[in-house]
Amino acid sequence: MTASAAFAMTAAEIAAAVGGTLVPTATSASIADVAVNGIAPLDRATGRDLSFLATSKYAGIFEHSGAGIVLMTADLAASPGQCVTRVIVANPHDALLSLIPRFYRAPVRTAGVHASAVVDSTATIGRDVRIEAHAVIGANVTIGDGVWIGAGCVIDDDVRLGSDVRLFPQVTLYGGTHVGDRVVLHSGVRIGSDGFGFVFRNGAHEKIPHVGRCIIGNDVEIGANCTIDRGSIDDTVIGDGTKIDNLVHIGHNVRIGKLCLLMAQVGIAGSSRIEDGVIFAGQSGMSGHVTVGAGARIAARAGVISDVPAGETWFGFPARPHREALRAAAAAMKLPALMKRLEKLLAKESL
């Protein structure tokens, strides 16, 4: 999105748009008519910027912020600070999210196929599709309406793209990949590559052929430089509404449910199952042939090597239930002191 510098909103308009309350509540023109035309964090906001304060953790930054208008919760309304134009809302994050499209406009998509793009004659192209420079579209590819394919993308044979899909530059979709509607694939995404499967035979690592597909559901977003392997003889499946951060690897035959979140540098080994609503925090990982139940949460850098029941929070390596992991960590912290006591006892016995 790009900033719309000519557009501005007053404090009164912002309060009305998010169902908030201006502070002070008096209808002072000097307060209600304060206008902003951008959004910025508290520490670098100027008098022409809207910002937000959602927790007392950042009250010290707010005190010195130069923001023109700040969205904040009622319990923080009296926080000391230079900004006197404050809009009280129940959830500043949600309010800001609803306001962002008013200040920043999405890039305009103009339908058409660039002269340097290579499109196979057997490909089926929907309405209002944009294909940018040096993209390659293979045989029997089906592209839905409103799709935007960035420069240098490669879409191999027999790939299917639903409607309103956005492929940023340099995305590669291997043959047989299926992508649902309203999917966003960021630059460097590779979908449908062979999984890491070999059998040691006759003195060598013999490759296991991968003939399965990779199926991406509707409303999925996949971050830059992620790789998702195709199935060996089964399919690799990413469920509707799941969001995947940058630099994530998903192995062959993995099944991920709906509305999951996988954060940066997560690794999921082959033939794993992740049920609906699961969260994997940054740099966590999961070994193969393991299941994580619906709604479970895997903490940052945790290593899952056994099944995780639905709804539980696990962390550590090997990952274990939250309370158990805390007890283990607390016990480990006590070891140095215990070792000193033991050394003193052994020293006395040796006298």
ABEGO torsion letter per residue (X at the ends): XBBBAABBBBAAAAAAAAGBBBOBABBBAAAAABBBABBBBAAABBAABBBBBABAAAAAAAAABABABBBBBAAAAABBEABABBBBBABAAAAAAAAAAAABBBBBBBBEBBAABBBBAABBBBBGBBBBBGBBBBBGBBBBBGBBBBBGBBBBBGBBBBBGBBBBBGBBBBBGBBBBBGBBBBBGBBBGBBBBBBBBBGGBBBBBBBABBBBBBBGBBBBBGBBBBBBAABBBBBBBGBBBBBGBBBBBGBBBBBGBBBBBGBBBBBGBBBBBGBBBBBGBBBBBGBBBBBGBBBBBGBBBABBBBBGBBBBEOBBBBAAAAAAAAAAAAAAAAAAAAAAAAAAAAAX
